Amino acid sequence: MQLAEGNFLIPNGTFFAELIIFLIVLAIIWFFVVPPIRKVLGDRDAMVEQTSTDTRSAAKGFEDAHSEYLGGIKSARAEAGAIRDEARAAGRSAMEEQKQRASAEADAITREQTEQLRASGATAAAQARSDLGALSSTLASRVLGFDVTQDSGIVAELDRITSNVVVKN
Protein backbone atom coordinates (compact mmCIF):
# COMPACT_ATOMS: atom_id res chain seq x y z
CA MET A 1 0.00 0.00 0.00
CA GLN A 2 2.87 2.09 0.57
CA LEU A 3 3.63 1.78 -3.01
CA ALA A 4 0.08 2.71 -3.92
CA GLU A 5 0.20 5.86 -1.86
CA GLY A 6 3.29 7.15 -3.58
CA ASN A 7 2.09 6.31 -7.05
CA PHE A 8 -0.35 8.84 -8.42
CA LEU A 9 -1.51 6.52 -11.19
CA ILE A 10 -3.23 4.13 -8.83
CA PRO A 11 -6.67 5.48 -7.86
CA ASN A 12 -7.65 5.90 -4.24
CA GLY A 13 -10.90 7.01 -2.53
CA THR A 14 -10.62 10.70 -3.32
CA PHE A 15 -10.44 9.91 -6.96
CA PHE A 16 -13.77 8.14 -6.84
CA ALA A 17 -15.37 10.95 -4.83
CA GLU A 18 -14.09 13.51 -7.30
CA LEU A 19 -15.35 11.37 -10.15
CA ILE A 20 -18.85 11.18 -8.65
CA ILE A 21 -18.91 14.96 -8.01
CA PHE A 22 -17.69 15.54 -11.58
CA LEU A 23 -20.42 13.30 -13.00
CA ILE A 24 -23.09 15.05 -10.87
CA VAL A 25 -21.87 18.51 -12.05
CA LEU A 26 -21.72 17.20 -15.62
CA ALA A 27 -25.28 15.88 -15.37
CA ILE A 28 -26.51 19.19 -13.90
CA ILE A 29 -24.78 21.14 -16.67
CA TRP A 30 -26.03 18.66 -19.30
CA PHE A 31 -29.66 18.81 -18.19
CA PHE A 32 -30.01 22.39 -16.97
CA VAL A 33 -27.43 24.58 -18.73
CA VAL A 34 -26.93 23.00 -22.17
CA PRO A 35 -30.63 22.86 -23.27
CA PRO A 36 -31.25 26.63 -22.94
CA ILE A 37 -27.94 27.30 -24.72
CA ARG A 38 -28.92 24.85 -27.49
CA LYS A 39 -32.33 26.51 -27.73
CA VAL A 40 -30.73 29.97 -28.06
CA LEU A 41 -28.27 28.66 -30.66
CA GLY A 42 -31.11 26.97 -32.60
CA ASP A 43 -33.14 30.19 -32.50
CA ARG A 44 -30.10 32.09 -33.66
CA ASP A 45 -29.53 29.63 -36.54
CA ALA A 46 -33.20 29.92 -37.50
CA MET A 47 -32.96 33.73 -37.39
CA VAL A 48 -29.82 33.68 -39.53
CA GLU A 49 -31.55 31.34 -42.01
CA GLN A 50 -34.64 33.59 -42.08
CA THR A 51 -32.46 36.69 -42.59
CA SER A 52 -30.62 34.94 -45.41
CA THR A 53 -33.94 33.97 -47.04
CA ASP A 54 -35.26 37.51 -46.61
CA THR A 55 -32.04 38.91 -48.10
CA ARG A 56 -32.32 36.63 -51.14
CA SER A 57 -36.00 37.54 -51.53
CA ALA A 58 -35.22 41.26 -51.20
CA ALA A 59 -32.38 40.95 -53.73
CA LYS A 60 -34.72 39.22 -56.19
CA GLY A 61 -37.38 41.86 -55.58
CA PHE A 62 -34.79 44.57 -56.10
CA GLU A 63 -33.66 42.99 -59.37
CA ASP A 64 -37.27 42.72 -60.55
CA ALA A 65 -37.98 46.33 -59.57
CA HIS A 66 -34.74 47.49 -61.20
CA SER A 67 -35.55 45.72 -64.48
CA GLU A 68 -39.10 47.12 -64.36
CA TYR A 69 -37.63 50.57 -63.69
CA LEU A 70 -35.24 50.25 -66.64
CA GLY A 71 -38.08 49.06 -68.85
CA GLY A 72 -40.18 52.03 -67.72
CA ILE A 73 -37.34 54.42 -68.47
CA LYS A 74 -36.85 52.84 -71.88
CA SER A 75 -40.56 53.12 -72.73
CA ALA A 76 -40.68 56.68 -71.36
CA ARG A 77 -37.70 57.63 -73.54
CA ALA A 78 -39.38 56.07 -76.58
CA GLU A 79 -42.62 57.89 -75.79
CA ALA A 80 -40.74 61.16 -75.26
CA GLY A 81 -38.98 60.66 -78.60
CA ALA A 82 -42.32 60.05 -80.31
CA ILE A 83 -43.81 63.15 -78.71
CA ARG A 84 -40.75 65.17 -79.69
CA ASP A 85 -41.00 63.90 -83.29
CA GLU A 86 -44.72 64.74 -83.37
CA ALA A 87 -43.99 68.22 -82.05
CA ARG A 88 -41.27 68.72 -84.66
CA ALA A 89 -43.59 67.56 -87.43
CA ALA A 90 -46.36 69.83 -86.14
CA GLY A 91 -43.88 72.71 -85.93
CA ARG A 92 -42.66 72.06 -89.47
CA SER A 93 -46.21 71.91 -90.80
CA ALA A 94 -47.16 75.10 -88.93
CA MET A 95 -44.02 76.77 -90.27
CA GLU A 96 -44.80 75.61 -93.80
CA GLU A 97 -48.37 76.86 -93.43
CA GLN A 98 -47.10 80.22 -92.18
CA LYS A 99 -44.58 80.37 -95.04
CA GLN A 100 -47.32 79.64 -97.57
CA ARG A 101 -49.62 82.21 -95.98
CA ALA A 102 -46.83 84.81 -95.91
CA SER A 103 -45.86 83.96 -99.49
CA ALA A 104 -49.50 84.31 -100.60
CA GLU A 105 -49.79 87.63 -98.78
CA ALA A 106 -46.51 88.83 -100.30
CA ASP A 107 -47.67 87.76 -103.77
CA ALA A 108 -50.99 89.54 -103.27
CA ILE A 109 -49.23 92.69 -102.06
CA THR A 110 -46.76 92.45 -104.96
CA ARG A 111 -49.62 92.07 -107.48
CA GLU A 112 -51.50 94.96 -105.92
CA GLN A 113 -48.42 97.18 -105.91
CA THR A 114 -47.58 96.14 -109.49
CA GLU A 115 -51.11 97.03 -110.61
CA GLN A 116 -50.88 100.36 -108.79
CA LEU A 117 -47.48 101.06 -110.38
CA ARG A 118 -48.80 100.13 -113.83
CA ALA A 119 -51.80 102.36 -113.31
CA SER A 120 -49.55 105.17 -112.08
CA GLY A 121 -47.21 104.55 -115.01
CA ALA A 122 -50.07 104.59 -117.47
CA THR A 123 -51.40 107.79 -115.92
CA ALA A 124 -47.93 109.34 -115.99
CA ALA A 125 -47.42 108.22 -119.61
CA ALA A 126 -50.79 109.65 -120.65
CA GLN A 127 -49.99 112.89 -118.87
CA ALA A 128 -46.54 112.97 -120.48
CA ARG A 129 -48.08 112.34 -123.92
CA SER A 130 -50.54 115.12 -123.44
CA ASP A 131 -47.84 117.48 -122.21
CA LEU A 132 -45.28 116.41 -124.83
CA GLY A 133 -46.74 118.51 -127.67
CA ALA A 134 -46.85 121.67 -125.57
CA LEU A 135 -43.39 121.07 -124.14
CA SER A 136 -41.89 120.37 -127.56
CA SER A 137 -43.48 123.57 -128.94
CA THR A 138 -42.11 125.57 -126.01
CA LEU A 139 -38.66 124.05 -126.42
CA ALA A 140 -38.63 124.63 -130.19
CA SER A 141 -39.76 128.21 -129.66
CA ARG A 142 -36.92 128.84 -127.23
CA VAL A 143 -34.34 127.17 -129.44
CA LEU A 144 -35.45 128.90 -132.66
CA GLY A 145 -36.13 132.22 -131.01
CA PHE A 146 -39.68 132.73 -132.31
CA ASP A 147 -43.10 131.36 -131.40
CA VAL A 148 -43.56 128.14 -133.42
CA THR A 149 -47.20 127.74 -132.44
CA GLN A 150 -48.03 130.56 -134.93
CA ASP A 151 -46.82 128.41 -137.86
CA SER A 152 -49.23 125.54 -138.50
CA GLY A 153 -46.72 123.55 -140.61
CA ILE A 154 -44.17 123.47 -137.81
CA VAL A 155 -46.86 122.50 -135.28
CA ALA A 156 -47.97 119.62 -137.54
CA GLU A 157 -44.37 118.42 -137.90
CA LEU A 158 -43.84 118.60 -134.13
CA ASP A 159 -47.03 116.62 -133.56
CA ARG A 160 -45.87 113.95 -136.00
CA ILE A 161 -42.47 113.67 -134.31
CA THR A 162 -43.93 113.52 -130.82
CA SER A 163 -46.45 110.90 -131.86
CA ASN A 164 -43.62 108.74 -133.24
CA VAL A 165 -41.70 109.11 -129.97
CA VAL A 166 -44.76 108.17 -127.90
CA VAL A 167 -45.59 105.17 -130.10
CA LYS A 168 -42.04 103.73 -129.81
CA ASN A 169 -42.18 103.65 -126.02
C-alpha positions in Angstrom: 0.0 0.0 0.0 2.9 2.1 0.6 3.6 1.8 -3.0 0.1 2.7 -3.9 0.2 5.9 -1.9 3.3 7.1 -3.6 2.1 6.3 -7.1 -0.4 8.8 -8.4 -1.5 6.5 -11.2 -3.2 4.1 -8.8 -6.7 5.5 -7.9 -7.6 5.9 -4.2 -10.9 7.0 -2.5 -10.6 10.7 -3.3 -10.4 9.9 -7.0 -13.8 8.1 -6.8 -15.4 10.9 -4.8 -14.1 13.5 -7.3 -15.3 11.4 -10.2 -18.8 11.2 -8.6 -18.9 15.0 -8.0 -17.7 15.5 -11.6 -20.4 13.3 -13.0 -23.1 15.1 -10.9 -21.9 18.5 -12.1 -21.7 17.2 -15.6 -25.3 15.9 -15.4 -26.5 19.2 -13.9 -24.8 21.1 -16.7 -26.0 18.7 -19.3 -29.7 18.8 -18.2 -30.0 22.4 -17.0 -27.4 24.6 -18.7 -26.9 23.0 -22.2 -30.6 22.9 -23.3 -31.2 26.6 -22.9 -27.9 27.3 -24.7 -28.9 24.9 -27.5 -32.3 26.5 -27.7 -30.7 30.0 -28.1 -28.3 28.7 -30.7 -31.1 27.0 -32.6 -33.1 30.2 -32.5 -30.1 32.1 -33.7 -29.5 29.6 -36.5 -33.2 29.9 -37.5 -33.0 33.7 -37.4 -29.8 33.7 -39.5 -31.5 31.3 -42.0 -34.6 33.6 -42.1 -32.5 36.7 -42.6 -30.6 34.9 -45.4 -33.9 34.0 -47.0 -35.3 37.5 -46.6 -32.0 38.9 -48.1 -32.3 36.6 -51.1 -36.0 37.5 -51.5 -35.2 41.3 -51.2 -32.4 41.0 -53.7 -34.7 39.2 -56.2 -37.4 41.9 -55.6 -34.8 44.6 -56.1 -33.7 43.0 -59.4 -37.3 42.7 -60.6 -38.0 46.3 -59.6 -34.7 47.5 -61.2 -35.5 45.7 -64.5 -39.1 47.1 -64.4 -37.6 50.6 -63.7 -35.2 50.2 -66.6 -38.1 49.1 -68.9 -40.2 52.0 -67.7 -37.3 54.4 -68.5 -36.9 52.8 -71.9 -40.6 53.1 -72.7 -40.7 56.7 -71.4 -37.7 57.6 -73.5 -39.4 56.1 -76.6 -42.6 57.9 -75.8 -40.7 61.2 -75.3 -39.0 60.7 -78.6 -42.3 60.0 -80.3 -43.8 63.2 -78.7 -40.7 65.2 -79.7 -41.0 63.9 -83.3 -44.7 64.7 -83.4 -44.0 68.2 -82.1 -41.3 68.7 -84.7 -43.6 67.6 -87.4 -46.4 69.8 -86.1 -43.9 72.7 -85.9 -42.7 72.1 -89.5 -46.2 71.9 -90.8 -47.2 75.1 -88.9 -44.0 76.8 -90.3 -44.8 75.6 -93.8 -48.4 76.9 -93.4 -47.1 80.2 -92.2 -44.6 80.4 -95.0 -47.3 79.6 -97.6 -49.6 82.2 -96.0 -46.8 84.8 -95.9 -45.9 84.0 -99.5 -49.5 84.3 -100.6 -49.8 87.6 -98.8 -46.5 88.8 -100.3 -47.7 87.8 -103.8 -51.0 89.5 -103.3 -49.2 92.7 -102.1 -46.8 92.5 -105.0 -49.6 92.1 -107.5 -51.5 95.0 -105.9 -48.4 97.2 -105.9 -47.6 96.1 -109.5 -51.1 97.0 -110.6 -50.9 100.4 -108.8 -47.5 101.1 -110.4 -48.8 100.1 -113.8 -51.8 102.4 -113.3 -49.6 105.2 -112.1 -47.2 104.5 -115.0 -50.1 104.6 -117.5 -51.4 107.8 -115.9 -47.9 109.3 -116.0 -47.4 108.2 -119.6 -50.8 109.7 -120.7 -50.0 112.9 -118.9 -46.5 113.0 -120.5 -48.1 112.3 -123.9 -50.5 115.1 -123.4 -47.8 117.5 -122.2 -45.3 116.4 -124.8 -46.7 118.5 -127.7 -46.8 121.7 -125.6 -43.4 121.1 -124.1 -41.9 120.4 -127.6 -43.5 123.6 -128.9 -42.1 125.6 -126.0 -38.7 124.0 -126.4 -38.6 124.6 -130.2 -39.8 128.2 -129.7 -36.9 128.8 -127.2 -34.3 127.2 -129.4 -35.4 128.9 -132.7 -36.1 132.2 -131.0 -39.7 132.7 -132.3 -43.1 131.4 -131.4 -43.6 128.1 -133.4 -47.2 127.7 -132.4 -48.0 130.6 -134.9 -46.8 128.4 -137.9 -49.2 125.5 -138.5 -46.7 123.5 -140.6 -44.2 123.5 -137.8 -46.9 122.5 -135.3 -48.0 119.6 -137.5 -44.4 118.4 -137.9 -43.8 118.6 -134.1 -47.0 116.6 -133.6 -45.9 113.9 -136.0 -42.5 113.7 -134.3 -43.9 113.5 -130.8 -46.5 110.9 -131.9 -43.6 108.7 -133.2 -41.7 109.1 -130.0 -44.8 108.2 -127.9 -45.6 105.2 -130.1 -42.0 103.7 -129.8 -42.2 103.6 -126.0 
